[in-house]
Amino acid sequence: TELYTAAAHILLYGDAAEFVRQNNRKTELTRRMSVFFNILDELAFPIIAMRGIAPVYTFLLDDIRRELFNRTDTVPTDETLKHWLKIYANINRTRLDEYCDSIRRRQYLEEQEVSA
């Protein structure tokens, strides 16, 4: 949306340099979000699948922030990280549900073996 707004302003008022700056900013933001998603895959995927995103806020946000800084040399605000976490959970809902289902299926089978 910001990119389209910038493009419209450039067409109306002319400042191509601003369009380039907006595009670069959007590209960098997308890269950081992608790195954040990779970190979540590595550190928090099972937790998000089994318990939701709230425990990640409580217990892992500092670790994720530290790892994001190590990989991108930047740290978004807590609100931005929380927003990205919600996006991650929505985008990966099917994978998260499949993981949760497989764990519950395995637990059920183990319980059946013990009781048999």
N, C-alpha and C positions, 0 to 999 in steps of 0.2 A: 504494500500500500504506500509506504513512504517513497519507494522508488517511482511509482506511477505519479504520485503527487509532485515529486521533484521534476519528472519529465514534463508534466503539464505546466509547471511554473517556468521551466526553461523555454518551452514553446511560446508561452505568453510574454515572458519578460527577458529572455535571452541569457544566460550564464551557464554555459556548457561545463565550466569548471565545477560548478556546484553539482551538476548531474554526475560527473565522474566521482566526486567525493562521496555522494550518496550511494552510488553503486559500490564503491570500494568498502564503505562502511557496512553495507548490507552483506557483501561477500565475506567480510571478516566475521561478522556476527553469525552468519550461517556456519562458517568453519568452526567457531568456538562452540556453537550448539552441537555440531556433529562430534566434536571431541568430548563434550559433556555426555552425549548419548553413549559413546564408546566406553567412557568411564563407568557409567551406570551399568552397561552390559557386564563389565568386569567385576564391579564391586557390589552392586545392589540388585541385580536381576532377580535372584531367588527371593530376596526379602520383599521386593515389590510384588512379585507373583503371589506369595503366600500371605503377606500381611498388609499390602497396600503401600502407599507412599508416605504415610505419617511417620513410621519408624525411621525412614530415611532422613526426614527433617530432623528428628530428634537425635539419632545416633550417628549418622554417617555424613551429614552435611559438611562438617569440618574436614573430614578425610577427602571428600570429593572436591571441596574447594582447594585444598592443598595440591591434589593431583592435577586439577585443572590449571592451577598456577604453574606447576612444573611443566606442563605440556604447551601452554599457550602464553605464559608470562602475563596473564591478566586474571582478574577475579571479578566476575559480575556481582551485582548486589545480591543479597539473600533473596529478595523478592524475584529477581530475574531467575535465579537458580530454582526457586520453587515453581515459577511459571514453566520453566523448561522441563522440570520433573513431571508436571501435569501433562505437558505435551508428549513427553516420552511414554508415559503410562497410556495415553490415548492412542498414540501411533502403534504401540506394541501390544495392544490389548489382546489380540489373538494369540501371539506367542506366549504372553504371560498366562492366559487362561489354559493353554495347552500344557504348559509347564506345571501349573497347579493341578490340573487334572491327572497328569502322569504321576505326580508325587502322591496324590490321594489314592490313585489306583494301586500303586505299589504298597502303600500303607495298608490298604484293605486286603490285598493278597497276603501280606505278611501276617496280618491278624488272623486270616483264615487258616494259614498254615499252623500258627501257634495253637489255635483252638481245635484243630483236627487231630 
